[in-house]
Amino acid sequence: MDLARQLVQELYPEARAAWLGGSVVRGDAGPTSDLDITMLLDGPPAPRRKSLEYGGWPVELFVHTDKSLRYFADKDQARRQPTMMRLVGESVVLVDTDGSGARLQQEFVAEVAAGPKPLTDEEVQLLRYTITDLLEDLAGAAADVRLAITSVLWQEAARLLLTGSGHWSGTGKGLLRELTAYDVAHGTDHATALLDGVRAPDDRIVSAVDRILDAHGGRLFAGFELAASL
């Protein structure tokens, strides 16, 4: 915290607010974790993103104005992945010159707690179709092809489970965190079942994925239709 605050004061003394978020604050930082610092400025050089090393730490800087912070939070809402909202909401306030640090932190906490907008019927059908197609490709696939398919399949299934149940999604390790949190909240084992299925040479992943699909109408191929607007 002290190092992060020192960095903000040195590089952006005009910052109205700054927040330290990410794995260091969550308590699950590893040896290669960086400091995720979001800052609020009135104008240029914001908005920008910058990576650097400071005091022996890799640092990711997210430098924003009120407008750009809202823009990226709205983008997170649209894709149902609350990256910016968590960086600010689930953070330690480093600088707060005008009350905006605490205010925006509370606003984003509330937005994360409210969850994403529900999936539309078309979105559910597209996810079901995409997952069904991957399951069909998996049948009889060679080992290398199987690995390529399952590495995508578990993520698509996790997104259906999470967003179809009104929970936030994510990418990479962020998706796994959201899935694990879902399991803790609901007493389920989807994260373990899906990842065990990726590792196993048998059809365990098929059972794990079908369990998720069945809760949303099952596999979908015949009758699927998607219109395009040009």
N, C-alpha and C positions, 0 to 999 in steps of 0.2 A: 504493500500500500504506500509506504513512504517513497519508494523508488518511483512508482507510478505517478504519485502526486508531484514529485520533483521534476519528472519528465514534462508533465503538463505545464508547470510553472515556467520551465526553461524554454520550451518550444512554442507554447501558445499561452503567454501570460494574459492575453485578452479573453480567454475562454470564460464564458458565463457559467458553464457547468461541465463536469467531467465525471465519468463513471468507469470503474474497473469491473469487468464482468468475465464470463467464461469459466474455464476449468479451474483457474486459481481460486476464484471465489466459491465455486461449487464444492471444492475440496477433492476433486478427482484429477488434479494435474499430474502429468507424467514428466519424465526427464526432458522431453522435447516440447513441452507446453510453452505457449507464449503468453504475454500479457495483452489482453484485449481491452483497449481503452477507447471509449467513445467520448467525443467532445462536442460541445455546443458553442458555436460562434455566431456573431451577427451577420457575417458575410465572408468574402474571400479571406484566406485561401480555401475556405469551405465552399462547397462540399468536395471532399477528396478522401481517398484511402491511401495509406502509406505504411510500408513495412520497413523496419529498421532494427538495429540492435542497440540496447541501452543498458548500461550497468550489468552486462553479462546475460541479459535476457533478450530473446527475440520478442519484438513488439509489433502488434497490429493496431494501427491507429485508424479510427473511423471519425472523420472530422465533418461535422454537419452544421447546417443552419436549422431553424425551426421548420422551414419548408422541406428541406431534403430529408430530415429525420422523419417527418410525416409521410413523405413520398415512399421511403423504403419500408416503413411500417405498414403502409397500405399495400405495398407489393407483397410483403410477408403474408398479409391477410388473404390476398388473392390466391397465393399458392399454398396456403395453409401450413406455412413453415415459419414460426415466430422468431427468426434469428435476431433481428434488430430489437424486437420487443423484449426478448430475454436478455440481450446484452445490456440494455438500460434498466429493465425492470428487476432482473435478478442480479443486482450489482451492489458494489460499495460506492457511495458518492464520494468523490475525491475533491471536487470543487463545486461550490454553489454560491455564486455571488449575488443572485437575485431571486432565489427560491425556485428557479426552474429545474434545478437538479432533483430536488425532492418531489416537486410536482409531476414532472415527466416520469420519474421512476414509479410513482404511485399509479399514474395513468396507464403505463404499460403493464404493470402488475395486474391491474383490473382487466385489461384487454386479453392478457394471457389466460387469466382465470375464466373469462367468459367463453373461451374456446373459439374455434373457427366456425364459419358459416357452414350449414349442412351441405352435403353433396347433392347435386341435382340428379334426377333420374338418369339423364344422359351420361353424367360423369360416372355413376355407379355401373351402368351398362358397359361403358368403355373400359373401365377397370376389370370387370368380369370377363369381357371378351379378350383383353390383353393377357390376362392371367391364364385363361383357357388356352389361348394360342401357345403360350409358353409351355404349358403342361403337355400339349400335343407334340410339340417339338422335342420335349424331353424323352418321350417314349422311344426306347431303342437307341438313344443317342450314344455315340462313342464317349469315352471318358473325358477328353478335352472339351468336346461340345457340351457335355453334361455340366461340367464345371462352369462354362461360360453362361449357360442358361440358368442354372440354379443361383448364380451370383446376382442375377437380375430378378429372378422369380421371387426370392424371399423378400426383396424390397418392394416389389409391386403388391405382394400379398399383405405386407405390413402396412402399406399406405391404404389399402382397402379397409383393413381392420381398423386402423386409427381414424381416418377421416370419415369412414362410414359409421363410426360410433361417436362422432362429435369431438374427437381428440386431434391434437396437433400432430403433424407429420414432420419429417426432416430428411436429411440426406446423410449417407455414410454413417459415421459414429453418432451423429445427431439423431438419425432415424432409430438406431439401436437404443439410444437413451430414452426416446419417446416410447418405444415399444416395451422396454423394461419397466418404465414408469406405469404404463398401462397394465402390465401383468401384476405389478405390486398392488395397484388400486383395485383390480378385479379378481385377484387370486387365480390368475391363469398362468400358462407356461408357454405362450406363443413364441417368445424370443428364443427360449431353449429349443423348442421343437423345430423351428425354422432353421436355426443355425446348425443343429444336429443333423437335420436333413441335408443341408448343403455339404456337410463333411461326409455323411454316410454314402456308401456305394449303392445302397438299395433305394427303395421307393418311399422312405420315411417322409421325405419332403412333400410327396404327393398327398399323403394323408394330412400333413400339417396345413397345407394350402387348401385342400378341399374342406377342411373344418372351417376355415375362414370364409371360403366361397359360399358354403351352405347357409351361413348366417345372412347372406345377402342375395339369395336366390339361386345359388349354385353356378355351375359352368354355363357359359353362354357362347353359342356359335350360330346355329340356325336361327334366323330372325333378327340378328343384329344388323343395324343400319345406322349409318352416320352421314349426315348431310354436310356439305361444305358450302360456305358462302364466299364468293370470289368478288 
